[in-house]
Amino acid sequence: MLGDGIIKGLAETARNFFGSYVDKERLTTVQYPEERLPQIEGTRDFPFLVYDGDDWEKGLRCVSCHICEKECPPKCIFIEKSKDKKPDAVGKLQFYPVRFDIDVSVCMSCQICVEVCPFDAIKMDVEFELSSDDRFGGLLHHKDKLAKSNEYYHKIHPTEAAAVDAALAEEREKEKEKQKQAALAAAAAAAAKAAAAPASAPAAHVPVPAPGTNTDTSAKEETK
Amino acid sequence: MPEMIDQIFVLLKQWIMGYVPSGLQPLCSAILSVLPILVVFPLLFAITTVLERKGLGRMQNRYGPNRAGPWGILQPAADGIKSLTKEDIVPRSADHLVHLLAPILIVIASFLVYSVVPVGRNMVVVDLNAGVLFFFAIGSMVELAVFMAGWSSRSKYSLLGAMRAIAQMISYEMPMVLSGVVAIMAAGSLSTVTIVNMQAGYTGIWPHWYLFTPWGITGYILFMIAATAESNRCPFDMPEGESEIIAGYFIEYSGFKFALFFVAEYLGMMASSAMAITLFLGGWAAPFSFLTWIPSWFWFFAKLILMLMVFIWIRGTLPRLRMDQLMNFGWKFMLPLSLINIVSAGLWHYLPSGFTRWSVISLLLLLSCFLLSRNLRRNKWFQERTYRFAS
């Protein structure tokens, strides 16, 4: 019979129409600004800089090594290295970025910067509402906007952050051990020197470094 | 009291006319008759667009527009402001005059047809004694405007759209007029007011609508299918076919000219529905004799909105036809069936009333519908497609 398929189709749309008022399951639309889907842990879009502690300027893990800047395929990262040095996350004296800019309008979210960073300083964020009414300045993110705490990193990517923290702790432990060794070695050398030239000079002018502190000599040795 | 509410708009006009000096009376009377049409039907258009978008959304299991105003009811206002503030672009090589005239003509044609539609008892702009003829004649002006738009834009897409539109509209104009003829035959008049008055009686509680006869329901369905094709709506929206020729004949229009085409499409749809109501659904007549205390204009607009909902429902259900399917359906099914329908309406008039008349005419129409549809189905000369280079 002509038209039976049309009637079947009309019945189906009518069922959908009335069903959508009765059955909330049918309406799969998530009304975005008010409703959001929960983010899965693998979500990642733009990079950010991790810092430890409370002060973002002091705690930045970035040592301004320029690796990410060089590896970035669309060249959206700009880093200016500092002249002086500050102790980094592990405790070594390092350079730090005076400027660290990422142009999110250029960034293609490839995560290569994260993969190449040897200091676990740059990680992927989940923040995606970055629209701005300023076409140029608003999309160029400076260091202050990029810096986010380690706690935040734990919140967005817990497993990954835990692994990073474990690795960092291990490294810090090693660093301490090394410093202890270095200090012991320095002490032994000083003792030997003192033994070789007894009484001629007072030992007071060769300071014995306390274990665990950063002295100029040990730090220089490490950075070489 | 129900009488007064029924005639309230007519009385209001007479009351205003009492204050107008006699020299200005013809002009003032015309303005007072035309103005409500220019206000009510665009308003109905605005309501229809938002209802359509929400209804289609629900049919596709999503919310419709719900941002502008509570439940999105201010959406038409937002759309209107948007289209008014948009830039009006005219292609450099377009025929500027014709390009400008096409949307104006299509809107004028769409509004003119309402002048013969009785929207209530004593509520019609002009009671032409060839009203139905006037309706179809002015309705064909839309085709001219469509072709003007397609031709003057000087774009291949718009020309293709216009060619499709002309082919489709002329093919379906014929079954539309022929299926309307049965109501004219039964009423013995071309005047829309007379046709409605003929249907306004009751037997018991049942009305004398032409819909409740075998030829009436056939004519009504044929008329509605043809009206869908005339107003370029789904499933006959090939002239616009977004996925094939983007927007068809009005592709080169932007801003408010585009909105005018949009308005005209909906006004055309409403005009076709209004004519179907006038011819088959008893115009402003109440569906049951005990409901006649409700004003006549209420019934007209209730029926109109019901028809628009059917249009929306159809649009949400059916996919677009192919050109050959459309032509086959128009010429090989609709046209013969509407001719048979005219014959059966004539037979109905001469057969003695009763059960035999009903059964004979129903059988005749059902049989011809069955045979014609079988004929449609058998004509499958397309072979299964083979692709040489795809495994």
Interface residues (C-beta under 8 A of the other chain):
Chain A: M1 L2 G3 I6 G9 L10 E12 T13 A14 N16 F17 G19 S20 Y21 R26 L27 T28 T29 Q31
Chain B: G55 R58 M59 Q60 N61 R62 Y63 N66 W313 I314 G316 T317 L318 F333 C369 F370 L372 S373 L376 R377
